[in-house]
Amino acid sequence: MLGHKLKLLKIFFRTYSRKLAGNFYVTTPIFYVNGAPQIGHLYTAVIADAIALQYNTLLRPYHFTLSNYC
């Protein structure tokens, strides 16, 4: 299952990376600290980081933002 998702990500970046111009922004939701951390917080951060690292392998500039509401 994970291998299939990684294959789809590679196809996506191979297809659309040539069409993207300029800066590339990767964002995550704002994590509110009024409750216990959830697995969804980790999931979105890891996926966003994986996308940013994949984009970095294409040697293009990117901006990765991860925030927390206090």
PEBEL-V193701 format. One record per residue. N is the residue number from 1. RES is the residue in one small letter. PHI is phi in degrees with one decimal (none if undefined). OMEGA is omega as a letter, one per 20 degrees, with the letter a starting at -180 (NA if undefined). Layout:
n:N res:RES phi:PHI omega:OMEGA
n:N res:RES phi:PHI omega:OMEGA
This chain:
n:1 res:m phi:none omega:a
n:2 res:l phi:-66.7 omega:r
n:3 res:g phi:-61.1 omega:r
n:4 res:h phi:-65.8 omega:r
n:5 res:k phi:-65.7 omega:r
n:6 res:l phi:-65.3 omega:r
n:7 res:k phi:-63.7 omega:r
n:8 res:l phi:-64.9 omega:r
n:9 res:l phi:-63.4 omega:r
n:10 res:k phi:-63.7 omega:r
n:11 res:i phi:-63.5 omega:r
n:12 res:f phi:-59.1 omega:a
n:13 res:f phi:-69.7 omega:r
n:14 res:r phi:-66.8 omega:a
n:15 res:t phi:-76.6 omega:a
n:16 res:y phi:-98.1 omega:a
n:17 res:s phi:-66.8 omega:r
n:18 res:r phi:-72.0 omega:a
n:19 res:k phi:-86.5 omega:a
n:20 res:l phi:-81.2 omega:r
n:21 res:a phi:-126.7 omega:r
n:22 res:g phi:80.4 omega:a
n:23 res:n phi:-79.3 omega:r
n:24 res:f phi:-124.5 omega:a
n:25 res:y phi:-109.6 omega:r
n:26 res:v phi:-116.8 omega:a
n:27 res:t phi:-124.0 omega:r
n:28 res:t phi:-127.4 omega:r
n:29 res:p phi:-66.2 omega:r
n:30 res:i phi:-80.8 omega:a
n:31 res:f phi:-89.8 omega:r
n:32 res:y phi:-82.8 omega:a
n:33 res:v phi:-99.1 omega:a
n:34 res:n phi:-86.6 omega:r
n:35 res:g phi:-146.8 omega:r
n:36 res:a phi:-71.5 omega:r
n:37 res:p phi:-62.1 omega:a
n:38 res:q phi:-118.8 omega:a
n:39 res:i phi:-65.2 omega:r
n:40 res:g phi:-64.4 omega:r
n:41 res:h phi:-63.9 omega:r
n:42 res:l phi:-65.6 omega:a
n:43 res:y phi:-60.0 omega:a
n:44 res:t phi:-67.2 omega:r
n:45 res:a phi:-67.4 omega:a
n:46 res:v phi:-68.4 omega:r
n:47 res:i phi:-64.6 omega:r
n:48 res:a phi:-63.8 omega:r
n:49 res:d phi:-66.6 omega:r
n:50 res:a phi:-63.7 omega:r
n:51 res:i phi:-65.4 omega:r
n:52 res:a phi:-63.9 omega:r
n:53 res:l phi:-67.6 omega:r
n:54 res:q phi:-63.6 omega:r
n:55 res:y phi:-66.4 omega:r
n:56 res:n phi:-65.6 omega:r
n:57 res:t phi:-67.5 omega:r
n:58 res:l phi:-84.0 omega:r
n:59 res:l phi:58.8 omega:r
n:60 res:r phi:-119.8 omega:r
n:61 res:p phi:-69.6 omega:r
n:62 res:y phi:-145.2 omega:r
n:63 res:h phi:-123.8 omega:r
n:64 res:f phi:-110.6 omega:a
n:65 res:t phi:-114.6 omega:r
n:66 res:l phi:-134.8 omega:a
n:67 res:s phi:-129.4 omega:r
n:68 res:n phi:-141.9 omega:r
n:69 res:y phi:-87.1 omega:r
n:70 res:c phi:-111.4 omega:NA
